[in-house]
Amino acid sequence: MERKKLSLSRRLSLGAMAAALTLLFLYASEVLTGFRFLCAALSGLFVIVLTEEDLFGTAWLCFLAVAILGFILCPDRMSWFLYVALIGHYGIVRRFFQKFITVPSVRSIFTVLYCNLGTALGLWAMYTVAGVNVLNMLPDIPVVVLVLIVEAAFFLLDILFEAAANMYRKRIRRFLLR
């Protein structure tokens, strides 16, 4: 499908739709504690609609709006920290890497490094800003195993985002942008 420039009203409505769905899943991740990580990961997927249409400014505004509203509306801020530290802007930065880094192995290294940086900053913020003792939250397994699990989760997150982007391009885009 050929790309055409979207009108301001179309860009605003796509941004508002992405923000509303993101906020809904972020709130669901706070309320449905058994599905916390699944709903939190799914909350970051809606920005794909904006990034696939090259609406990076709208995507950043969506992230900012959800970060502010999520802070106000979410009862427990654990998923909110996860969203702000990594998942909320991961789709935007991932698409940026996709556009400008053409070598897949180099792009994978950059996305994993970006995830590690976001995780480190999120843990630091939880500890310093929110006063949450992160060490007490960690499971009773060796740190090396925990790091390997987290790295595998980053690769799964990347696979999930790629599958969602493909589904959007192949199945959803033509219905959404008629």
Secondary structure, 3 states (H helix, E strand, C coil): CCCCCCCHHHHHHHHHHHHHHHHHHHHHHHHCHHHHHHHHHHHCHHHHHHHHCCCHHHHHHHHHHHHHHHHHHCCCCHHHHHHHHHHHHHHHHHHHHHHHCCCHHHHHHHHHHHHHHHHHHHHHHHHHCCCCCHHHHCCCCCHHHHHHHHHHHHHHHHHHHHHHHHHHHHHHHHHHCC
